Amino acid sequence: MEWQRILGGVSGAMSVATGAYAAHGFRGKQETYKTVFETGSRYQLMHSVLLVATPAICGGSRNLKAKIAGSCFIAGMGLFSGSCYAVGLTEDRKNGKLAPFGGFCLMGGWLALAFMRK
């Protein structure tokens, strides 16, 4: 079974849940924090879809390109989106310190897809 498909599907479901929470349940004091939370959900959803598609793009889940790209997407979603969720929920920007590292991981996944050979 392809681990990218499983983790991408679970992550996609989580991003739908966080998006629904942002739209219907989020009660922040400032609109800015809701926007940060929504950004985390949006990035998680986009990269969950890409994670599911990674094996098809790379010619299978077991080759190095798929493993590196998938790992970068998972780490990036956790760090970037997780930081956005933490900032939104706590309304404290100090909790977003890991977001840049997550962004670099997401970029690394895209670059792995672009430049690594099958």
The first five atom37 places (N, CA, C, CB, O) and aatype in JSON, in Angstrom:
{
  "aatype": [12, 6, 17, 5, 1, 9, 10, 7, 7, 19, 15, 7, 0, 12, 15, 19, 0, 16, 7, 0, 18, 0, 0, 8, 7, 13, 1, 7, 11, 5, 6, 16, 18, 11, 16, 19, 13, 6, 16, 7, 15, 1, 18, 5, 10, 12, 8, 15, 19, 10, 10, 19, 0, 16, 14, 0, 9, 4, 7, 7, 15, 1, 2, 10, 11, 0, 11, 9, 0, 7, 15, 4, 13, 9, 0, 7, 12, 7, 10, 13, 15, 7, 15, 4, 18, 0, 19, 7, 10, 16, 6, 3, 1, 11, 2, 7, 11, 10, 0, 14, 13, 7, 7, 13, 4, 10, 12, 7, 7, 17, 10, 0, 10, 0, 13, 12, 1, 11],
  "atom_mask": [
    [1, 1, 1, 1, 1],
    [1, 1, 1, 1, 1],
    [1, 1, 1, 1, 1],
    [1, 1, 1, 1, 1],
    [1, 1, 1, 1, 1],
    [1, 1, 1, 1, 1],
    [1, 1, 1, 1, 1],
    [1, 1, 1, 0, 1],
    [1, 1, 1, 0, 1],
    [1, 1, 1, 1, 1],
    [1, 1, 1, 1, 1],
    [1, 1, 1, 0, 1],
    [1, 1, 1, 1, 1],
    [1, 1, 1, 1, 1],
    [1, 1, 1, 1, 1],
    [1, 1, 1, 1, 1],
    [1, 1, 1, 1, 1],
    [1, 1, 1, 1, 1],
    [1, 1, 1, 0, 1],
    [1, 1, 1, 1, 1],
    [1, 1, 1, 1, 1],
    [1, 1, 1, 1, 1],
    [1, 1, 1, 1, 1],
    [1, 1, 1, 1, 1],
    [1, 1, 1, 0, 1],
    [1, 1, 1, 1, 1],
    [1, 1, 1, 1, 1],
    [1, 1, 1, 0, 1],
    [1, 1, 1, 1, 1],
    [1, 1, 1, 1, 1],
    [1, 1, 1, 1, 1],
    [1, 1, 1, 1, 1],
    [1, 1, 1, 1, 1],
    [1, 1, 1, 1, 1],
    [1, 1, 1, 1, 1],
    [1, 1, 1, 1, 1],
    [1, 1, 1, 1, 1],
    [1, 1, 1, 1, 1],
    [1, 1, 1, 1, 1],
    [1, 1, 1, 0, 1],
    [1, 1, 1, 1, 1],
    [1, 1, 1, 1, 1],
    [1, 1, 1, 1, 1],
    [1, 1, 1, 1, 1],
    [1, 1, 1, 1, 1],
    [1, 1, 1, 1, 1],
    [1, 1, 1, 1, 1],
    [1, 1, 1, 1, 1],
    [1, 1, 1, 1, 1],
    [1, 1, 1, 1, 1],
    [1, 1, 1, 1, 1],
    [1, 1, 1, 1, 1],
    [1, 1, 1, 1, 1],
    [1, 1, 1, 1, 1],
    [1, 1, 1, 1, 1],
    [1, 1, 1, 1, 1],
    [1, 1, 1, 1, 1],
    [1, 1, 1, 1, 1],
    [1, 1, 1, 0, 1],
    [1, 1, 1, 0, 1],
    [1, 1, 1, 1, 1],
    [1, 1, 1, 1, 1],
    [1, 1, 1, 1, 1],
    [1, 1, 1, 1, 1],
    [1, 1, 1, 1, 1],
    [1, 1, 1, 1, 1],
    [1, 1, 1, 1, 1],
    [1, 1, 1, 1, 1],
    [1, 1, 1, 1, 1],
    [1, 1, 1, 0, 1],
    [1, 1, 1, 1, 1],
    [1, 1, 1, 1, 1],
    [1, 1, 1, 1, 1],
    [1, 1, 1, 1, 1],
    [1, 1, 1, 1, 1],
    [1, 1, 1, 0, 1],
    [1, 1, 1, 1, 1],
    [1, 1, 1, 0, 1],
    [1, 1, 1, 1, 1],
    [1, 1, 1, 1, 1],
    [1, 1, 1, 1, 1],
    [1, 1, 1, 0, 1],
    [1, 1, 1, 1, 1],
    [1, 1, 1, 1, 1],
    [1, 1, 1, 1, 1],
    [1, 1, 1, 1, 1],
    [1, 1, 1, 1, 1],
    [1, 1, 1, 0, 1],
    [1, 1, 1, 1, 1],
    [1, 1, 1, 1, 1],
    [1, 1, 1, 1, 1],
    [1, 1, 1, 1, 1],
    [1, 1, 1, 1, 1],
    [1, 1, 1, 1, 1],
    [1, 1, 1, 1, 1],
    [1, 1, 1, 0, 1],
    [1, 1, 1, 1, 1],
    [1, 1, 1, 1, 1],
    [1, 1, 1, 1, 1],
    [1, 1, 1, 1, 1],
    [1, 1, 1, 1, 1],
    [1, 1, 1, 0, 1],
    [1, 1, 1, 0, 1],
    [1, 1, 1, 1, 1],
    [1, 1, 1, 1, 1],
    [1, 1, 1, 1, 1],
    [1, 1, 1, 1, 1],
    [1, 1, 1, 0, 1],
    [1, 1, 1, 0, 1],
    [1, 1, 1, 1, 1],
    [1, 1, 1, 1, 1],
    [1, 1, 1, 1, 1],
    [1, 1, 1, 1, 1],
    [1, 1, 1, 1, 1],
    [1, 1, 1, 1, 1],
    [1, 1, 1, 1, 1],
    [1, 1, 1, 1, 1],
    [1, 1, 1, 1, 1]
  ],
  "atom_positions": [
    [[0.84, -1.18, 0.0], [0.0, 0.0, 0.0], [0.89, 1.25, 0.0], [-0.96, 0.0, 1.22], [1.92, 1.28, 0.67]],
    [[0.5, 2.24, -0.73], [1.29, 3.44, -0.87], [1.08, 4.38, 0.32], [0.95, 4.16, -2.18], [-0.03, 4.88, 0.53]],
    [[2.13, 4.61, 1.09], [2.02, 5.42, 2.3], [1.65, 6.87, 1.97], [3.33, 5.39, 3.08], [1.0, 7.54, 2.78]],
    [[2.06, 7.36, 0.8], [1.71, 8.73, 0.44], [0.19, 8.87, 0.27], [2.43, 9.14, -0.85], [-0.39, 9.88, 0.66]],
    [[-0.42, 7.85, -0.31], [-1.87, 7.9, -0.51], [-2.61, 7.88, 0.82], [-2.33, 6.72, -1.39], [-3.57, 8.62, 1.0]],
    [[-2.17, 7.05, 1.73], [-2.83, 6.94, 3.04], [-2.67, 8.24, 3.84], [-2.25, 5.75, 3.84], [-3.65, 8.8, 4.33]],
    [[-1.43, 8.7, 3.97], [-1.19, 9.93, 4.74], [-1.81, 11.15, 4.07], [0.31, 10.15, 4.94], [-2.31, 12.04, 4.75]],
    [[-1.78, 11.19, 2.74], [-2.41, 12.29, 2.02], [-3.92, 12.3, 2.22], [0.0, 0.0, 0.0], [-4.52, 13.37, 2.36]],
    [[-4.53, 11.12, 2.22], [-5.97, 11.04, 2.44], [-6.37, 11.46, 3.85], [0.0, 0.0, 0.0], [-7.34, 12.19, 4.03]],
    [[-5.61, 11.0, 4.83], [-5.89, 11.38, 6.22], [-5.68, 12.89, 6.4], [-5.0, 10.58, 7.2], [-6.48, 13.57, 7.04]],
    [[-4.6, 13.39, 5.84], [-4.31, 14.82, 5.94], [-5.37, 15.64, 5.23], [-2.93, 15.13, 5.36], [-5.77, 16.7, 5.71]],
    [[-5.84, 15.17, 4.08], [-6.9, 15.87, 3.37], [-8.18, 15.94, 4.18], [0.0, 0.0, 0.0], [-8.83, 16.98, 4.23]],
    [[-8.53, 14.83, 4.82], [-9.72, 14.82, 5.67], [-9.56, 15.8, 6.84], [-10.0, 13.4, 6.21], [-10.5, 16.51, 7.2]],
    [[-8.36, 15.83, 7.42], [-8.1, 16.76, 8.51], [-8.22, 18.2, 8.04], [-6.72, 16.52, 9.11], [-8.72, 19.06, 8.77]],
    [[-7.75, 18.48, 6.83], [-7.81, 19.86, 6.33], [-9.25, 20.28, 6.04], [-6.96, 20.01, 5.07], [-9.6, 21.45, 6.2]],
    [[-10.08, 19.34, 5.61], [-11.51, 19.67, 5.44], [-12.12, 19.99, 6.8], [-12.27, 18.49, 4.76], [-12.92, 20.93, 6.91]],
    [[-11.76, 19.23, 7.82], [-12.28, 19.49, 9.17], [-11.81, 20.84, 9.69], [-11.84, 18.37, 10.13], [-12.59, 21.59, 10.28]],
    [[-10.53, 21.16, 9.5], [-10.05, 22.45, 9.99], [-10.66, 23.6, 9.19], [-8.51, 22.51, 9.91], [-10.92, 24.67, 9.74]],
    [[-10.89, 23.39, 7.89], [-11.55, 24.42, 7.09], [-12.98, 24.65, 7.54], [0.0, 0.0, 0.0], [-13.45, 25.79, 7.58]],
    [[-13.68, 23.57, 7.86], [-15.05, 23.71, 8.37], [-15.06, 24.42, 9.72], [-15.73, 22.33, 8.49], [-15.93, 25.25, 9.98]],
    [[-14.1, 24.09, 10.56], [-14.0, 24.77, 11.85], [-13.74, 26.27, 11.65], [-12.88, 24.15, 12.7], [-14.34, 27.11, 12.31]],
    [[-12.83, 26.58, 10.71], [-12.52, 27.99, 10.45], [-13.76, 28.74, 9.95], [-11.38, 28.11, 9.44], [-13.98, 29.89, 10.3]],
    [[-14.55, 28.07, 9.13], [-15.72, 28.74, 8.54], [-16.89, 28.84, 9.5], [-16.15, 28.0, 7.3], [-17.65, 29.81, 9.44]],
    [[-17.06, 27.86, 10.39], [-18.28, 27.8, 11.19], [-18.09, 27.87, 12.7], [-19.0, 26.57, 10.87], [-19.02, 28.2, 13.43]],
    [[-16.88, 27.55, 13.18], [-16.72, 27.47, 14.63], [-15.67, 28.38, 15.22], [0.0, 0.0, 0.0], [-15.62, 28.56, 16.43]],
    [[-14.83, 28.94, 14.38], [-13.72, 29.75, 14.88], [-14.24, 31.05, 15.47], [-12.7, 30.04, 13.75], [-14.97, 31.8, 14.82]],
    [[-13.85, 31.31, 16.7], [-14.29, 32.52, 17.39], [-13.08, 33.27, 17.93], [-15.27, 32.17, 18.54], [-12.88, 33.35, 19.15]],
    [[-12.3, 33.82, 17.03], [-11.12, 34.57, 17.44], [-11.47, 36.02, 17.76], [0.0, 0.0, 0.0], [-12.49, 36.54, 17.31]],
    [[-10.63, 36.63, 18.52], [-10.84, 38.03, 18.88], [-10.54, 38.95, 17.7], [-9.98, 38.42, 20.09], [-11.15, 40.01, 17.55]],
    [[-9.59, 38.53, 16.87], [-9.2, 39.34, 15.72], [-9.32, 38.51, 14.44], [-7.75, 39.89, 15.88], [-8.99, 37.32, 14.43]],
    [[-9.79, 39.14, 13.39], [-9.96, 38.47, 12.09], [-8.63, 37.96, 11.54], [-10.6, 39.43, 11.07], [-8.61, 36.96, 10.82]],
    [[-7.53, 38.61, 11.88], [-6.21, 38.22, 11.41], [-5.9, 36.78, 11.77], [-5.14, 39.14, 11.97], [-5.33, 36.04, 10.97]],
    [[-6.25, 36.37, 12.97], [-5.93, 35.02, 13.42], [-6.77, 33.97, 12.7], [-6.14, 34.9, 14.94], [-6.31, 32.86, 12.45]],
    [[-8.0, 34.33, 12.37], [-8.83, 33.42, 11.57], [-8.22, 33.24, 10.18], [-10.29, 33.96, 11.45], [-8.22, 32.13, 9.64]],
    [[-7.7, 34.31, 9.61], [-7.07, 34.24, 8.3], [-5.83, 33.35, 8.33], [-6.69, 35.64, 7.81], [-5.61, 32.57, 7.41]],
    [[-5.04, 33.46, 9.38], [-3.86, 32.61, 9.53], [-4.28, 31.14, 9.62], [-3.03, 33.02, 10.78], [-3.68, 30.27, 8.99]],
    [[-5.31, 30.87, 10.4], [-5.82, 29.5, 10.56], [-6.29, 28.96, 9.21], [-6.97, 29.46, 11.59], [-5.99, 27.83, 8.85]],
    [[-7.04, 29.78, 8.46], [-7.54, 29.36, 7.14], [-6.39, 29.11, 6.16], [-8.47, 30.43, 6.57], [-6.47, 28.2, 5.34]],
    [[-5.34, 29.9, 6.26], [-4.17, 29.69, 5.39], [-3.54, 28.32, 5.66], [-3.13, 30.8, 5.61], [-3.17, 27.62, 4.72]],
    [[-3.43, 27.96, 6.92], [-2.9, 26.63, 7.26], [-3.76, 25.53, 6.67], [0.0, 0.0, 0.0], [-3.23, 24.55, 6.14]],
    [[-5.07, 25.67, 6.76], [-5.98, 24.68, 6.22], [-5.86, 24.58, 4.7], [-7.42, 25.0, 6.62], [-5.85, 23.49, 4.14]],
    [[-5.78, 25.71, 4.04], [-5.68, 25.74, 2.57], [-4.38, 25.08, 2.09], [-5.76, 27.2, 2.06], [-4.4, 24.28, 1.16]],
    [[-3.27, 25.42, 2.72], [-1.99, 24.82, 2.33], [-1.99, 23.32, 2.61], [-0.83, 25.5, 3.07], [-1.45, 22.54, 1.82]],
    [[-2.58, 22.92, 3.71], [-2.64, 21.49, 4.02], [-3.46, 20.75, 2.97], [-3.23, 21.27, 5.42], [-3.07, 19.67, 2.53]],
    [[-4.58, 21.31, 2.56], [-5.42, 20.65, 1.56], [-4.69, 20.54, 0.22], [-6.74, 21.41, 1.39], [-4.69, 19.48, -0.41]],
    [[-4.07, 21.63, -0.22], [-3.35, 21.6, -1.51], [-2.25, 20.55, -1.5], [-2.75, 22.98, -1.82], [-2.09, 19.8, -2.47]],
    [[-1.5, 20.5, -0.43], [-0.38, 19.58, -0.4], [-0.8, 18.15, -0.07], [0.64, 20.05, 0.61], [-0.07, 17.21, -0.36]],
    [[-1.97, 17.97, 0.53], [-2.51, 16.62, 0.71], [-2.85, 16.01, -0.64], [-3.76, 16.65, 1.62], [-2.55, 14.84, -0.9]],
    [[-3.47, 16.8, -1.5], [-3.79, 16.33, -2.85], [-2.51, 15.97, -3.59], [-4.59, 17.4, -3.65], [-2.43, 14.93, -4.24]],
    [[-1.51, 16.83, -3.49], [-0.24, 16.56, -4.15], [0.43, 15.32, -3.57], [0.68, 17.77, -4.02], [1.03, 14.55, -4.31]],
    [[0.34, 15.12, -2.27], [0.93, 13.94, -1.65], [0.27, 12.67, -2.18], [0.79, 14.01, -0.12], [0.95, 11.68, -2.45]],
    [[-1.04, 12.68, -2.33], [-1.75, 11.53, -2.89], [-1.29, 11.26, -4.32], [-3.29, 11.75, -2.86], [-1.16, 10.11, -4.73]],
    [[-1.03, 12.33, -5.08], [-0.63, 12.19, -6.48], [0.86, 11.9, -6.67], [-0.98, 13.45, -7.23], [1.27, 11.53, -7.77]],
    [[1.66, 12.05, -5.64], [3.11, 11.89, -5.77], [3.52, 10.55, -6.36], [3.75, 12.05, -4.43], [4.37, 10.54, -7.25]],
    [[2.97, 9.41, -5.93], [3.38, 8.14, -6.55], [3.09, 8.1, -8.06], [2.67, 6.98, -5.87], [3.9, 7.58, -8.82]],
    [[1.97, 8.63, -8.49], [1.64, 8.64, -9.91], [2.61, 9.55, -10.68], [0.2, 9.11, -10.13], [3.02, 9.22, -11.8]],
    [[2.97, 10.67, -10.09], [3.9, 11.59, -10.73], [5.29, 10.98, -10.83], [3.96, 12.92, -9.96], [6.0, 11.17, -11.82]],
    [[5.67, 10.24, -9.8], [7.04, 9.72, -9.7], [7.2, 8.3, -10.24], [7.48, 9.75, -8.28], [8.32, 7.79, -10.26]],
    [[6.13, 7.67, -10.67], [6.25, 6.3, -11.19], [6.29, 5.25, -10.11], [0.0, 0.0, 0.0], [6.91, 4.2, -10.3]],
    [[5.64, 5.49, -8.98], [5.59, 4.52, -7.89], [6.0, 5.14, -6.58], [0.0, 0.0, 0.0], [6.71, 6.15, -6.54]],
    [[5.56, 4.52, -5.51], [5.82, 5.09, -4.18], [7.16, 4.67, -3.6], [4.73, 4.7, -3.24], [7.59, 5.22, -2.59]],
    [[7.82, 3.72, -4.23], [9.04, 3.18, -3.62], [10.34, 3.8, -4.15], [9.08, 1.7, -3.84], [11.42, 3.5, -3.63]],
    [[10.25, 4.65, -5.16], [11.51, 5.2, -5.67], [11.93, 6.41, -4.82], [11.36, 5.62, -7.16], [11.13, 6.98, -4.07]],
    [[13.18, 6.76, -4.96], [13.76, 7.81, -4.11], [13.07, 9.15, -4.28], [15.24, 7.96, -4.42], [12.85, 9.86, -3.3]],
    [[12.73, 9.5, -5.5], [12.06, 10.78, -5.76], [10.75, 10.86, -4.99], [11.8, 10.96, -7.27], [10.46, 11.88, -4.37]],
    [[9.95, 9.81, -5.04], [8.66, 9.8, -4.34], [8.86, 9.86, -2.83], [7.85, 8.55, -4.72], [8.11, 10.54, -2.13]],
    [[9.85, 9.15, -2.33], [10.11, 9.15, -0.9], [10.54, 10.53, -0.39], [11.17, 8.12, -0.55], [10.08, 11.0, 0.64]],
    [[11.45, 11.16, -1.14], [11.93, 12.48, -0.72], [10.83, 13.52, -0.83], [13.14, 12.9, -1.56], [10.59, 14.28, 0.11]],
    [[10.16, 13.56, -1.98], [9.09, 14.54, -2.17], [7.98, 14.34, -1.14], [8.51, 14.46, -3.59], [7.53, 15.3, -0.52]],
    [[7.55, 13.1, -0.94], [6.49, 12.81, 0.02], [6.88, 13.18, 1.44], [0.0, 0.0, 0.0], [6.08, 13.75, 2.19]],
    [[8.11, 12.87, 1.81], [8.59, 13.22, 3.16], [8.64, 14.73, 3.35], [9.97, 12.61, 3.4], [8.29, 15.23, 4.42]],
    [[9.07, 15.43, 2.33], [9.11, 16.9, 2.41], [7.7, 17.47, 2.56], [9.79, 17.5, 1.17], [7.47, 18.39, 3.34]],
    [[6.74, 16.92, 1.79], [5.37, 17.43, 1.88], [4.77, 17.15, 3.27], [4.49, 16.78, 0.79], [4.09, 18.01, 3.83]],
    [[5.02, 15.98, 3.82], [4.47, 15.65, 5.14], [5.07, 16.55, 6.21], [4.75, 14.17, 5.48], [4.35, 17.12, 7.03]],
    [[6.41, 16.7, 6.18], [7.06, 17.56, 7.17], [6.6, 19.01, 7.0], [8.6, 17.47, 7.04], [6.34, 19.71, 7.98]],
    [[6.5, 19.45, 5.76], [6.08, 20.82, 5.5], [4.67, 21.11, 5.97], [0.0, 0.0, 0.0], [4.41, 22.15, 6.56]],
    [[3.76, 20.17, 5.71], [2.38, 20.37, 6.16], [2.31, 20.42, 7.68], [1.47, 19.25, 5.63], [1.6, 21.25, 8.25]],
    [[3.04, 19.52, 8.33], [3.02, 19.51, 9.79], [3.57, 20.79, 10.39], [0.0, 0.0, 0.0], [2.98, 21.36, 11.3]],
    [[4.71, 21.22, 9.87], [5.35, 22.42, 10.42], [4.62, 23.7, 10.03], [6.79, 22.5, 9.96], [4.36, 24.55, 10.88]],
    [[4.3, 23.85, 8.74], [3.68, 25.1, 8.29], [2.23, 25.19, 8.77], [3.73, 25.2, 6.77], [1.86, 26.14, 9.46]],
    [[1.43, 24.21, 8.4], [0.01, 24.27, 8.78], [-0.16, 24.16, 10.28], [-0.78, 23.15, 8.09], [-1.0, 24.85, 10.87]],
    [[0.63, 23.3, 10.91], [0.56, 23.19, 12.37], [0.86, 24.51, 13.06], [0.0, 0.0, 0.0], [0.19, 24.87, 14.03]],
    [[1.85, 25.23, 12.56], [2.17, 26.54, 13.13], [1.03, 27.53, 12.91], [3.47, 27.1, 12.52], [0.7, 28.31, 13.8]],
    [[0.44, 27.49, 11.72], [-0.7, 28.38, 11.44], [-1.87, 28.07, 12.38], [-1.15, 28.24, 9.96], [-2.53, 28.98, 12.88]],
    [[-2.13, 26.79, 12.6], [-3.21, 26.41, 13.51], [-2.91, 26.88, 14.92], [-3.42, 24.88, 13.49], [-3.79, 27.39, 15.61]],
    [[-1.66, 26.71, 15.35], [-1.29, 27.13, 16.71], [-1.42, 28.64, 16.88], [0.15, 26.7, 17.03], [-1.91, 29.1, 17.91]],
    [[-1.0, 29.4, 15.88], [-1.12, 30.86, 15.95], [-2.6, 31.25, 16.0], [-0.42, 31.54, 14.75], [-3.0, 32.09, 16.81]],
    [[-3.4, 30.65, 15.14], [-4.82, 30.99, 15.1], [-5.55, 30.66, 16.38], [0.0, 0.0, 0.0], [-6.37, 31.44, 16.85]],
    [[-5.26, 29.5, 16.94], [-5.97, 29.08, 18.14], [-5.53, 29.81, 19.4], [-5.8, 27.59, 18.33], [-6.34, 30.11, 20.27]],
    [[-4.23, 30.1, 19.49], [-3.72, 30.75, 20.7], [-3.69, 32.27, 20.57], [-2.32, 30.24, 21.02], [-3.54, 32.99, 21.56]],
    [[-3.84, 32.76, 19.33], [-3.75, 34.19, 19.04], [-2.43, 34.77, 19.54], [-4.93, 34.95, 19.67], [-2.37, 35.85, 20.13]],
    [[-1.37, 34.01, 19.29], [-0.03, 34.41, 19.71], [0.94, 34.07, 18.58], [0.39, 33.7, 21.05], [1.19, 32.9, 18.3]],
    [[1.49, 35.09, 17.95], [2.39, 34.89, 16.81], [3.68, 34.15, 17.19], [2.74, 36.23, 16.19], [4.36, 33.63, 16.31]],
    [[4.01, 34.1, 18.45], [5.21, 33.38, 18.88], [5.11, 31.89, 18.55], [5.42, 33.57, 20.38], [6.13, 31.22, 18.41]],
    [[3.9, 31.39, 18.43], [3.7, 29.97, 18.14], [3.87, 29.65, 16.65], [2.32, 29.54, 18.59], [3.69, 28.5, 16.25]],
    [[4.21, 30.63, 15.85], [4.39, 30.4, 14.42], [5.84, 30.31, 13.99], [0.0, 0.0, 0.0], [6.12, 30.42, 12.8]],
    [[6.74, 30.11, 14.91], [8.17, 30.12, 14.6], [8.6, 28.99, 13.68], [8.96, 30.07, 15.86], [9.63, 29.1, 13.02]],
    [[7.86, 27.91, 13.63], [8.24, 26.78, 12.78], [7.68, 26.89, 11.37], [7.77, 25.49, 13.4], [8.05, 26.1, 10.5]],
    [[6.81, 27.85, 11.12], [6.19, 27.99, 9.8], [7.23, 28.18, 8.68], [5.23, 29.16, 9.81], [7.08, 27.57, 7.62]],
    [[8.26, 29.0, 8.85], [9.24, 29.13, 7.76], [9.94, 27.81, 7.41], [10.29, 30.17, 8.14], [10.22, 27.55, 6.24]],
    [[10.23, 27.0, 8.42], [10.85, 25.7, 8.15], [9.89, 24.8, 7.38], [11.29, 25.03, 9.47], [10.31, 24.06, 6.49]],
    [[8.62, 24.87, 7.73], [7.62, 24.12, 7.0], [7.51, 24.58, 5.56], [0.0, 0.0, 0.0], [7.37, 23.76, 4.65]],
    [[7.59, 25.89, 5.35], [7.58, 26.42, 3.99], [8.76, 25.93, 3.17], [0.0, 0.0, 0.0], [8.61, 25.6, 2.0]],
    [[9.93, 25.87, 3.79], [11.11, 25.35, 3.09], [10.93, 23.87, 2.76], [12.37, 25.55, 3.93], [11.35, 23.42, 1.69]],
    [[10.33, 23.12, 3.65], [10.07, 21.7, 3.37], [9.1, 21.55, 2.19], [9.5, 21.0, 4.62], [9.3, 20.7, 1.33]],
    [[8.06, 22.36, 2.17], [7.11, 22.3, 1.05], [7.81, 22.64, -0.26], [5.93, 23.26, 1.29], [7.58, 21.98, -1.28]],
    [[8.64, 23.67, -0.25], [9.39, 24.02, -1.45], [10.33, 22.88, -1.86], [10.18, 25.31, -1.23], [10.51, 22.61, -3.05]],
    [[10.93, 22.23, -0.86], [11.8, 21.09, -1.15], [11.06, 19.97, -1.84], [0.0, 0.0, 0.0], [11.61, 19.33, -2.74]],
    [[9.83, 19.72, -1.43], [9.02, 18.69, -2.09], [8.74, 19.04, -3.54], [0.0, 0.0, 0.0], [8.86, 18.19, -4.42]],
    [[8.38, 20.29, -3.78], [8.14, 20.73, -5.17], [9.42, 20.62, -6.0], [7.61, 22.18, -5.19], [9.38, 20.16, -7.14]],
    [[10.54, 21.02, -5.44], [11.81, 20.96, -6.17], [12.24, 19.52, -6.42], [12.91, 21.69, -5.4], [12.83, 19.22, -7.46]],
    [[11.95, 18.63, -5.48], [12.24, 17.21, -5.69], [11.44, 16.68, -6.88], [11.92, 16.39, -4.42], [11.97, 15.94, -7.71]],
    [[10.18, 17.06, -6.96], [9.38, 16.64, -8.12], [9.92, 17.22, -9.42], [7.93, 17.05, -7.93], [9.88, 16.56, -10.45]],
    [[10.41, 18.45, -9.36], [10.85, 19.13, -10.57], [12.19, 18.63, -11.09], [10.93, 20.6, -10.31], [12.37, 18.5, -12.3]],
    [[13.13, 18.36, -10.2], [14.5, 18.14, -10.64], [15.07, 16.76, -10.43], [15.36, 19.09, -9.97], [16.08, 16.42, -11.04]],
    [[14.47, 15.94, -9.59], [15.02, 14.6, -9.38], [14.59, 13.68, -10.51], [14.58, 14.02, -8.02], [13.49, 13.79, -11.04]],
    [[15.46, 12.77, -10.87], [15.14, 11.79, -11.91], [14.41, 10.61, -11.28], [16.43, 11.31, -12.63], [14.53, 10.34, -10.08]],
    [[13.64, 9.93, -12.12], [12.9, 8.75, -11.64], [13.85, 7.64, -11.29], [11.89, 8.27, -12.69], [13.42, 6.56, -10.87]]
  ]
}
